[in-house]
Amino acid sequence: MISIRRYCEQDKEKWNAFNSNSKNCLFMFDRNYMDYHSDRFVDHSLMFFDDDELIAILPLSQKEDLLISHGGLTYGGFISDNKMKQHTMNECFDKLVEYSKENEIKKVRYKVIPYIYHKQPAEEDRYALYAHGGRLITVDASTYVKLADPCKMPKGRKAQISRAKREKVEIRISDDLDSYTDFITLENKVLEEKHDTHAVHTADELKMLHDRFPDNIHLYAAYRNTSLIAGTVVFVYDEVVHTQYMAASDEARHIGALDLAVNTVMEEYKDSRKWLDFGISTEHDRIYLNEGLISQKEGFGGRTGVYEIWEMDI
């Protein structure tokens, strides 16, 4: 018999242990990551039990009568281990619907974890969403590079990487606060000029999260004449390296500094990770593809993979 319990602080150790041993484990579902922005989101995460055995966890936040998996994360669907089978996931969704009704929830918005992050197939949730009347409301285009066998890199990209080397651009893993501060200042300048927005994380938050997860978060910074002119912050998962942020000054774009930084990441992880995920080149609120941005990412040998968001009326 499946039962649900809402997560509370006393469950932290049990939650983190289950996540770390799951077949679709992501370190950002660790409570030491999730809870850094607990002041911005009303956490309503759930734990699913079969009798007394924990069989799944579901990161969720609540906004009025809406549950979102998760408002503060890129995705946040069911986390399960190798014991999870389709009929059990169907029952978990049955209980999720029942629980939502009991708690006056009208809708569940569900961000699917892309398959490249799975250590074993873990798409039981997608079928269960469909079987429970869920509808696909957003498809965002990301760009994935198969690190062991990328698509061919165009001559122009190779030329930019070579130019950066000639211009004596140096790539360093720079995880000190000053470097994160310089990078986020550059990132926000670019975002404000091009998109009238700013980075989700502050430099202090990135440094804090790096210190909590020193093997999973790094800044690959491009320096020229002691100045940080470009870089990428990467989140490193079991199967995937994700470029959480990328930024380049006008000087860096001219001499290929960001190209060299990304290429350095690819070389660094090609033997230990399967995929590089550049993140989306689309916008959630409308069907819009930033063709220049996705073309830049495709130039590293990547091709499209998608992020899906579903909704289920209760």
SVG drawing of the C-alpha trace seen along z (x, -y; Angstrom):
<svg xmlns="http://www.w3.org/2000/svg" viewBox="-10 -47 60 51">
<polyline fill="none" stroke="black" stroke-width="0.4" points="0.0,0.0 1.5,-3.3 1.4,-6.2 2.7,-9.8 4.4,-11.9 5.3,-15.6 9.0,-16.2 10.2,-17.9 13.6,-18.8 13.8,-15.5 13.7,-13.6 16.9,-15.3 19.2,-12.4 16.8,-9.8 16.0,-12.0 19.6,-12.6 20.6,-9.0 17.8,-7.9 18.7,-10.6 22.4,-9.6 21.5,-5.9 18.8,-6.6 18.9,-5.8 18.4,-9.4 20.4,-11.1 21.1,-14.8 23.1,-16.6 20.8,-19.6 18.1,-17.4 20.3,-17.1 18.7,-19.1 22.0,-21.0 21.4,-22.4 17.6,-22.6 17.3,-24.5 19.7,-27.3 16.8,-29.3 14.1,-28.0 13.2,-31.6 12.1,-32.1 9.9,-29.0 7.4,-27.2 8.7,-23.7 6.1,-21.0 8.3,-18.0 6.8,-14.5 8.1,-11.1 6.4,-8.0 6.4,-4.8 5.4,-1.2 4.4,-0.1 7.5,-1.4 10.0,-1.4 10.8,-4.6 10.4,-4.1 10.5,-7.5 10.9,-11.2 9.4,-14.2 10.9,-17.7 8.0,-20.2 7.2,-23.8 3.8,-25.3 2.4,-28.5 -1.2,-29.0 -3.2,-25.9 -0.3,-24.8 2.4,-22.3 5.6,-22.7 8.4,-20.2 10.3,-22.4 10.0,-26.2 13.6,-26.8 15.1,-24.1 15.5,-23.4 13.7,-20.2 12.4,-18.1 10.5,-15.0 10.2,-11.7 13.5,-10.3 13.5,-6.5 15.9,-3.6 16.3,-0.5 13.4,1.2 10.9,-1.2 8.6,0.4 5.9,-1.0 2.9,0.3 4.4,-1.1 4.9,-4.6 1.3,-4.5 0.2,-3.9 2.5,-6.8 0.6,-9.1 -2.7,-7.7 -1.7,-8.7 -0.3,-12.1 -3.7,-12.9 -5.5,-11.8 -3.1,-13.7 -3.5,-16.9 -7.3,-16.7 -7.1,-16.3 -4.9,-19.4 -6.9,-21.5 -4.3,-21.5 -5.9,-22.2 -2.9,-21.6 0.5,-19.9 3.2,-21.3 5.8,-18.7 9.3,-19.3 10.7,-16.1 14.3,-15.2 16.0,-14.7 17.0,-11.1 20.7,-11.9 20.8,-12.4 19.6,-8.8 22.0,-6.1 19.3,-3.6 16.1,-4.2 13.8,-6.2 10.9,-7.4 8.1,-5.7 6.9,-9.1 6.3,-10.2 4.0,-7.3 2.2,-7.8 1.7,-11.5 0.1,-10.5 -2.0,-7.8 -3.3,-10.3 -4.4,-12.9 -1.3,-15.0 -0.7,-17.3 2.6,-18.6 2.6,-22.4 6.3,-23.3 9.1,-21.8 12.3,-23.7 15.3,-23.0 18.6,-22.3 21.8,-21.2 23.6,-18.0 27.1,-17.0 28.0,-13.3 31.5,-13.8 33.0,-10.5 31.7,-11.1 30.6,-14.7 29.4,-15.9 32.0,-17.5 33.1,-20.9 33.0,-23.6 36.3,-25.2 35.3,-28.6 35.0,-27.2 38.3,-25.4 39.9,-28.6 38.5,-30.6 39.9,-28.0 43.3,-28.3 43.2,-32.0 42.5,-32.1 45.6,-30.0 47.7,-32.3 46.4,-35.3 47.7,-33.6 44.2,-33.1 44.6,-31.0 41.8,-28.7 41.8,-28.1 39.4,-26.4 38.9,-29.4 36.6,-28.6 37.5,-31.5 35.0,-34.2 36.8,-37.0 36.6,-34.9 32.9,-34.1 32.3,-37.8 34.2,-38.9 32.3,-36.2 28.8,-37.1 29.5,-40.8 30.4,-39.9 27.4,-37.5 25.0,-40.1 26.4,-42.8 25.7,-40.5 22.3,-39.4 21.2,-43.0 22.3,-44.2 20.8,-41.3 17.9,-40.1 17.1,-42.7 17.6,-40.2 20.3,-38.9 21.8,-35.6 19.6,-33.5 22.6,-33.0 24.8,-35.6 28.5,-35.2 28.2,-34.5 25.6,-31.8 27.8,-30.1 30.8,-30.1 28.7,-28.7 27.2,-26.0 30.7,-25.1 31.9,-24.8 29.0,-22.4 29.5,-20.5 33.3,-20.9 33.3,-18.0 30.1,-19.2 30.4,-23.0 33.3,-24.7 34.1,-28.0 36.3,-27.5 37.5,-31.1 39.3,-32.6 42.0,-35.1 44.0,-37.4 46.6,-39.8 45.3,-38.8 41.7,-39.9 38.8,-37.5 37.2,-38.0 35.0,-34.9 34.1,-31.7 31.5,-29.0 30.2,-27.7 29.6,-24.0 27.5,-21.6 28.9,-18.1 26.5,-15.2 27.1,-11.4 26.4,-11.3 26.4,-14.9 28.3,-18.2 25.9,-21.1 27.0,-24.6 24.9,-26.5 26.3,-29.9 28.4,-31.1 29.6,-34.7 32.1,-36.6 33.2,-40.2 33.4,-41.8 37.2,-41.2 36.6,-37.6 34.1,-37.1 36.6,-38.6 39.5,-36.3 37.6,-33.1 38.1,-33.0 34.8,-31.4 35.3,-28.8 38.6,-27.8 36.9,-27.6 34.1,-25.3 36.5,-23.2 38.7,-22.8 35.6,-21.5 34.9,-19.0 38.4,-17.7 38.4,-17.5 35.3,-15.3 35.3,-13.4 36.5,-10.2 34.5,-10.4 31.1,-11.8 28.8,-10.9 27.2,-14.2 27.6,-18.0 24.3,-19.8 24.4,-23.5 20.9,-24.2 18.0,-25.8 18.0,-28.2 14.2,-28.8 11.8,-30.8 9.2,-29.1 6.4,-31.6 6.2,-31.4 7.5,-29.3 10.7,-31.2 14.1,-29.8 17.1,-31.9 18.8,-30.7 22.1,-32.5 22.4,-31.0 21.6,-27.5 23.9,-27.7 26.7,-28.7 26.1,-25.6 25.7,-23.3 29.1,-24.6 30.7,-22.5 29.3,-19.3 26.0,-19.3 22.5,-18.6 19.0,-19.1 17.6,-17.4 14.5,-18.7 13.3,-19.7 9.6,-18.9 7.1,-20.5 3.7,-18.8 0.6,-19.9 -2.0,-17.7 -5.3,-19.1 -6.6,-17.6"/>
</svg>
